Amino acid sequence: MFPLIEISGPARERGQQHGVQAKARIERSITTYARLFAYCGIDWQGAQRLGSAYRDLVGDLDPALLAEIEGIASGAGRHVDEILALNARTEILPPSYPGEAHPDQSGISAANAQQGMPDWGECTAVAVKPARSSTGTTLLAQNWDWIGAQRAALVLLRVRSAGGASCLTLTEAGMLAKIGLNSRGFGVCLNILRSSDDGSHPGVPVHVLLRALLECDSVADAVAFASKLSFGASSNVLCADAAGDSAALEFSPRGLEVLRGADAALCHTNHFLAPAAARHQASLATSLSTLPRLARISALTGAHQGKFSLADLQGMLRDESDGCLSICRSPDPSFAPEVRLETVASVVMDLGERVMHIASDVPSRVDYVPVALGETVPA
């Protein structure tokens, strides 16, 4: 299981606790993204400059979140621009990623090494309403597909904010949040999207947005909050709450589109479903397999008889019917390491019980382990 990082108190102190406890994994995150940025033609110094441009955007959204980022940097002994670059990694990576390597990748990697930097379509998500779950509670699930080497940088972050909602999030060390749920029974999953407009102007980084959303009471609150923001890159947040509401929040530099499913399960992968946004979809790399994954998860949930159990969703997330491009992804050795995606973790959340069931590897290889918001992580 991934290590549990407990943070509490004022914002900067929370960040320092994160930085100290996750120092080695933050260094792993920096190593991974230095390599991915180099693949795209951006050296680590350039990534930090790009990351620094998000400081004011984060501070304007929530000064406490900027203070927490500054605390992470202090606790981990890193420059704050490095932590900003991690939290804005989705916005810094170009819309063409994953794709062909930048012509000067080797030279950029060599320059990173001289500076002491070591070398080194993601995700299928489903929401099920209480009336269709065997638990009688809202279920929210996701396979997180990313670079396999980054699995060693993942942490479970438990945040206890003074006067706010406590939350449990599976994220990359140094980042504020990703997949998670809060004490009010609200949960979020993430699907990265790519638009031809990405990078046209700065906006709120998605990993900062996810942490801010984990202060919400409900899907309605999340929609109201996100509709006021401007975004520099595209993503989908599949969110749900304990009362049974669910929605896909597709956002891009053009704005926010909200989708609600009419079927038992609301599914999403890595392309726009809203017609207006889909017209600006960036070219889809074949390695993302987003179209066949959506078709497969939709077929599995649509054909399901009766109510969905936790085991049913886990079984669907273990589906390997399309080889290396399946819902449950194993690494394809024919791809370069920088674009060799696999399922780094899988999560099924019971929002009524405030429990995350987590597979800490490709889910067909390991069991799901339940982790309650208020309990310690099993060994």
C-alpha positions in Angstrom: 0.0 0.0 0.0 1.1 3.6 -0.6 2.4 5.5 2.4 -0.1 7.6 4.4 0.9 11.3 4.9 -1.0 12.9 7.7 -1.2 16.7 7.6 -3.1 19.2 9.8 -2.9 22.7 11.2 -2.4 26.0 9.4 -1.7 25.8 5.7 2.1 26.3 5.7 2.5 23.8 8.5 0.4 21.3 6.5 2.7 21.8 3.5 5.9 21.4 5.6 4.5 18.1 7.1 3.9 16.9 3.6 7.3 18.0 2.4 9.2 16.4 5.3 7.3 13.1 5.3 7.3 12.7 1.5 10.7 14.1 0.7 12.1 11.1 -1.2 8.9 10.6 -3.1 8.8 14.3 -4.1 12.3 13.9 -5.4 11.0 10.9 -7.5 8.1 13.1 -8.8 10.6 15.8 -9.9 12.8 13.2 -11.6 9.8 11.8 -13.5 8.5 15.1 -14.7 12.0 16.5 -15.6 12.2 13.5 -17.9 8.7 13.9 -19.3 9.2 17.6 -19.9 12.5 16.9 -21.6 10.7 14.5 -23.9 8.4 17.4 -24.9 11.3 19.9 -25.3 11.2 21.6 -22.0 14.2 21.5 -19.6 13.7 21.6 -15.9 14.8 25.2 -15.5 12.2 26.1 -18.2 9.6 24.0 -16.4 10.2 25.9 -13.2 9.8 29.2 -15.0 6.5 28.0 -16.4 5.5 26.8 -13.0 6.2 30.1 -11.4 3.7 31.8 -13.7 0.9 29.9 -11.7 1.9 31.4 -8.3 -0.6 34.3 -8.5 -3.3 32.1 -10.0 -3.1 29.7 -7.1 -2.9 32.5 -4.6 -5.9 34.3 -6.1 -7.9 31.0 -6.0 -7.0 30.3 -2.4 -4.0 31.9 -0.5 -4.0 28.9 1.9 -3.3 26.5 -1.0 -0.3 28.7 -2.1 0.9 28.7 1.4 0.7 24.9 1.5 2.7 24.7 -1.7 5.3 27.0 -0.2 5.4 24.7 2.9 5.9 21.6 0.8 8.9 23.2 -0.9 10.3 24.2 2.5 9.8 20.8 4.1 11.2 18.9 1.1 14.2 21.3 0.7 13.1 22.3 -2.9 12.5 25.6 -4.6 8.9 26.6 -4.6 8.9 26.9 -8.4 9.7 23.2 -8.6 6.6 22.4 -6.5 4.5 24.8 -8.6 5.8 23.0 -11.7 4.6 19.6 -10.3 1.1 21.0 -9.5 0.9 22.5 -12.9 2.3 19.5 -14.8 -0.9 19.0 -16.8 -0.8 22.6 -17.9 2.9 22.5 -18.8 2.8 19.3 -20.8 1.8 20.3 -24.3 -1.4 19.1 -25.9 0.6 16.8 -28.2 1.7 14.6 -25.3 1.9 11.6 -25.5 3.3 11.7 -29.0 6.6 11.9 -30.7 9.7 13.0 -28.8 11.0 16.5 -29.2 14.0 16.6 -31.6 16.3 17.9 -28.9 15.2 15.5 -26.2 18.7 14.0 -25.8 20.3 17.4 -25.5 17.7 18.6 -23.0 18.1 15.5 -20.9 21.9 15.9 -20.9 21.5 19.5 -19.8 19.2 18.4 -16.9 21.8 15.8 -15.9 24.6 18.5 -15.8 22.4 20.5 -13.4 22.2 17.5 -11.1 18.8 16.2 -12.3 18.8 12.4 -12.3 17.3 10.5 -15.2 14.9 8.1 -14.7 -4.8 9.0 -22.3 -4.9 8.3 -18.9 -7.8 6.9 -16.8 -11.2 5.3 -16.9 -13.7 6.6 -14.4 -17.3 5.4 -13.4 -19.9 6.8 -11.0 -22.9 4.7 -9.8 -25.9 6.2 -8.0 -27.1 4.7 -4.7 -30.3 3.2 -6.2 -28.1 1.1 -8.5 -25.5 0.0 -6.0 -25.7 -3.0 -3.7 -24.4 -0.9 -0.8 -27.2 1.6 -1.2 -24.5 4.3 -1.4 -22.9 6.3 -4.2 -19.9 4.5 -5.7 -17.1 6.4 -7.6 -14.3 4.5 -9.3 -11.3 5.0 -11.4 -8.3 3.3 -13.0 -5.4 5.8 -13.0 -3.2 5.2 -16.0 0.1 7.0 -16.1 3.9 6.5 -16.3 4.7 3.3 -14.4 7.8 4.7 -12.8 5.7 7.3 -11.1 3.9 4.7 -9.0 6.9 4.9 -6.6 6.0 8.6 -6.0 2.4 8.1 -5.0 1.1 8.8 -1.5 -2.2 8.8 0.3 -2.6 12.3 1.7 -5.0 12.8 4.6 -5.7 16.5 5.2 -7.3 17.9 8.3 -8.1 21.5 7.8 -9.1 23.8 10.6 -12.9 24.4 10.2 -13.0 22.7 6.8 -13.7 19.2 5.4 -11.1 16.6 6.1 -10.2 14.6 3.0 -8.3 11.6 1.8 -6.6 11.8 -1.6 -4.4 9.5 -3.6 -1.9 11.8 -5.3 1.6 12.3 -6.5 4.0 13.4 -3.8 4.4 17.2 -3.9 0.9 17.7 -5.5 -2.1 19.0 -3.5 -4.6 16.3 -4.6 -5.9 14.0 -7.3 -8.4 11.1 -6.7 -10.2 11.5 -3.4 -13.2 12.0 -1.1 -14.0 14.2 1.8 -15.8 13.9 5.2 -19.0 15.4 3.6 -19.2 12.4 1.2 -18.1 14.3 -1.9 -15.6 12.6 -4.2 -13.5 13.4 -7.3 -11.8 11.5 -10.1 -9.7 12.9 -12.9 -9.5 12.3 -16.7 -6.9 14.4 -18.5 -8.3 15.8 -21.8 -6.6 17.7 -24.6 -7.9 20.6 -26.5 -6.4 22.6 -29.4 -6.9 25.7 -27.1 -4.7 24.3 -24.3 -2.0 26.8 -23.4 -3.7 29.7 -25.1 -3.9 31.5 -21.7 -3.1 30.7 -18.1 -5.7 29.3 -15.7 -6.2 27.4 -12.5 -4.0 24.2 -12.5 -6.2 21.1 -12.4 -4.4 19.5 -9.4 -5.0 22.7 -7.4 -8.6 22.7 -8.5 -9.0 19.1 -7.3 -7.9 20.1 -3.8 -10.2 23.1 -3.8 -13.1 20.9 -4.9 -12.5 18.6 -1.9 -13.8 21.4 0.3 -17.2 21.2 -1.4 -20.3 19.7 0.1 -21.9 18.4 -3.1 -21.8 18.1 -6.8 -24.0 21.3 -7.0 -21.4 23.2 -5.0 -18.6 21.9 -7.2 -20.4 23.0 -10.4 -21.1 26.4 -9.0 -17.4 26.8 -7.9 -15.8 25.6 -11.1 -18.1 27.6 -13.3 -16.5 30.8 -12.0 -13.0 29.8 -12.9 -10.7 30.1 -16.0 -8.6 27.2 -17.1 -5.4 27.0 -19.1 -5.6 23.3 -20.0 -8.3 20.7 -20.4 -9.5 17.9 -18.0 -12.6 16.2 -16.8 -13.5 15.9 -13.1 -16.0 13.1 -12.6 -17.5 13.9 -9.3 -20.3 12.5 -7.1 -21.7 12.9 -3.6 -23.3 10.8 -0.9 -26.8 12.1 -1.7 -26.5 10.4 -5.1 -25.8 13.3 -7.5 -23.0 12.8 -10.1 -21.6 14.8 -13.0 -18.7 15.1 -15.4 -17.1 18.5 -15.3 -15.4 18.9 -18.7 -13.3 22.1 -18.8 -10.9 23.7 -21.2 -9.7 27.3 -21.9 -13.1 27.8 -23.6 -15.0 27.2 -20.3 -16.9 24.5 -18.4 -19.4 21.9 -19.8 -21.4 19.8 -17.3 -22.6 16.3 -18.3 -25.0 14.1 -16.4 -25.7 10.5 -17.3 -29.2 9.0 -17.8 -28.0 5.5 -17.3 -27.1 3.6 -14.1 -23.5 4.5 -14.5 -21.8 7.7 -15.7 -18.5 6.8 -17.5 -15.7 8.9 -18.8 -12.2 8.4 -20.4 -9.9 10.9 -22.1 -11.9 12.7 -24.8 -14.6 15.3 -24.7 -18.2 14.1 -24.7 -19.9 17.5 -24.7 -20.5 18.4 -28.5 -19.3 22.0 -28.2 -16.0 21.0 -26.6 -15.5 18.0 -28.8 -15.1 20.3 -31.8 -11.8 21.5 -30.3 -10.5 18.1 -29.3 -6.7 17.8 -29.9 -5.5 14.8 -31.9 -5.8 11.6 -29.9 -2.7 9.5 -29.6 -3.4 5.8 -30.2 -1.6 5.0 -27.0 -4.4 6.6 -25.0 -7.0 4.1 -26.4 -9.7 6.5 -25.0 -12.4 5.6 -27.5 -12.3 1.8 -27.1 -11.9 2.1 -23.4 -15.1 4.3 -23.1 -16.9 1.8 -25.4 -15.8 -1.1 -23.3 -16.6 0.4 -19.8 -20.0 1.6 -21.2 -20.7 -1.9 -22.5 -19.8 -3.5 -19.2 -21.8 -1.2 -17.1 -24.7 -1.2 -19.6 -25.0 -5.0 -19.7 -24.7 -5.4 -15.9 -27.8 -7.0 -14.4 -29.0 -6.0 -11.0 -27.2 -3.7 -8.6 -23.5 -2.9 -8.8 -21.3 -4.2 -5.9 -17.8 -3.1 -5.0 -16.6 -6.4 -6.5 -18.5 -5.7 -9.7 -16.7 -2.4 -10.3 -13.4 -3.9 -9.3 -13.9 -6.7 -11.9 -14.7 -4.1 -14.6 -11.6 -2.1 -13.8 -9.6 -5.4 -14.1 -10.8 -5.9 -17.7 -7.9 -6.8 -20.0 -9.9 -7.7 -23.1 -7.9 -5.3 -25.4 -4.4 -6.3 -24.4 -2.1 -3.4 -23.5 -4.7 -0.8 -24.4 -7.4 -2.3 -22.1 -9.2 -0.6 -19.2 -6.7 -2.4 -17.0 -3.5 -1.4 -18.7 -0.2 -3.2 -18.6 2.9 -1.4 -20.0 3.5 -1.9 -23.8 7.2 -2.4 -24.4 6.8 -1.1 -28.0 6.3 2.4 -26.7 9.1 4.7 -25.4 9.4 4.8 -21.6 8.2 8.4 -21.5 4.8 7.4 -23.1 4.5 3.9 -21.8 1.3 4.1 -19.9 0.0 1.5 -17.4 -2.5 1.5 -14.6 -0.5 2.8 -11.7 -3.4 2.4 -9.2 -7.1 1.7 -9.1 -9.7 3.1 -6.7 -13.3 2.3 -5.9 -14.8 4.8 -3.4 -17.9 4.3 -1.3 -18.9 7.9 -0.6 -21.6 6.9 1.9 -19.1 5.0 4.1 -16.2 7.4 3.3 -14.0 4.5 2.3 -11.5 4.2 -0.6 -10.7 0.7 -1.8 -7.3 0.9 -3.4 -5.3 -1.4 -5.7 -1.7 -0.2 -5.5 -0.5 -1.7 -8.8 -2.1 -2.9 -12.0 -5.4 -4.1 -10.5 -5.4 -7.5 -12.1 -2.2 -8.3 -10.1 -3.2 -7.2 -6.6 -6.1 -7.0 -4.2 -8.1 -3.9 -3.3 -7.4 -2.7 0.2 -10.1 -0.6 2.0 -8.9 2.6 3.6 -11.4 4.6 5.6 -11.1 8.4 5.9 -10.7 8.2 9.6 -8.5 5.1 10.0 -4.9 4.1 9.5 -3.8 2.4 6.3 -3.5 -1.4 6.6 0.0 -2.8 6.3 
